[in-house]
Amino acid sequence: MKAFLAAVATMVVITAAAPFTLDRLGPSAAEAGSGSAVRLD
């Protein structure tokens, strides 16, 4: 039971921290591949 609760707590921490961490890493592939300098042939 302790292992299950530890796993659930770990998942909650990762889920809560993921958006903040990913925002700090930089633009997503969609943001990097779109804009005024992108050629659409």
Sequence and secondary structure as in RCSB ss.txt:
>XXXX:A:sequence
MKAFLAAVATMVVITAAAPFTLDRLGPSAAEAGSGSAVRLD
>XXXX:A:secstr
 HHHHHHHHHHHHHHHHHHHHHHHH   HHHHT STT    
